[in-house]
């Protein structure tokens, strides 16, 4: 259970899409490619918030500092 001050530990793909301002299809594509990790609990697929932060800090296809130099 979350309170208004505590964000959930994991979100569903549609919620993740809203948080990242991308389409649900983009989230599903990232999941299918293995570029975004998720867990299944029962029938629910959940994406940990830490995984969303990891994606933002290291997006797929982005050039690394070593490649840019």
C-alpha positions in Angstrom: 0.0 0.0 0.0 1.3 3.4 -0.9 0.4 6.8 0.7 0.2 10.0 -1.3 3.8 10.8 -0.2 5.2 7.4 -1.2 5.5 6.4 -4.8 4.9 2.7 -5.7 7.9 0.5 -5.9 6.8 -0.8 -9.4 4.4 0.3 -12.0 2.5 -1.4 -14.9 3.7 -0.8 -18.5 0.9 1.8 -19.2 1.9 3.7 -16.0 5.6 3.6 -17.0 4.7 5.0 -20.4 2.9 7.9 -18.7 5.8 8.6 -16.4 8.3 8.6 -19.2 6.0 10.4 -21.7 6.3 7.7 -24.3 3.7 5.2 -25.8 2.8 1.9 -24.2 4.1 0.3 -27.4 7.5 1.8 -26.8 7.6 0.3 -23.3 6.5 -3.1 -24.7 9.2 -2.9 -27.4 11.9 -2.1 -24.8 10.6 -5.1 -22.7 10.7 -7.4 -25.6 14.2 -6.4 -26.6 15.4 -6.9 -23.0 16.4 -3.2 -22.7 13.9 -2.7 -19.9 13.5 -5.3 -17.2 10.3 -6.3 -15.4 8.9 -8.8 -13.0 5.7 -10.9 -13.2 3.6 -11.3 -10.1 0.6 -13.4 -11.0 -0.7 -12.0 -14.3 0.6 -8.5 -13.6 3.8 -7.3 -15.3 5.5 -4.7 -13.1 8.5 -2.5 -13.9 10.5 -1.4 -10.9 10.9 2.3 -10.6 14.7 1.8 -10.2 14.6 0.2 -13.7 12.9 3.3 -15.1 15.6 5.5 -13.6 18.3 3.2 -15.0 16.7 3.6 -18.4 16.7 7.3 -18.2 20.3 7.4 -17.1 21.5 5.0 -19.8 19.0 5.0 -22.7 19.4 2.3 -25.3 21.2 3.5 -28.4 22.8 6.5 -26.7 26.5 7.0 -27.3 28.6 6.5 -24.3 31.3 8.9 -23.2 34.0 6.6 -24.5 32.4 6.3 -28.0 32.0 10.1 -28.3 35.6 10.8 -27.5 
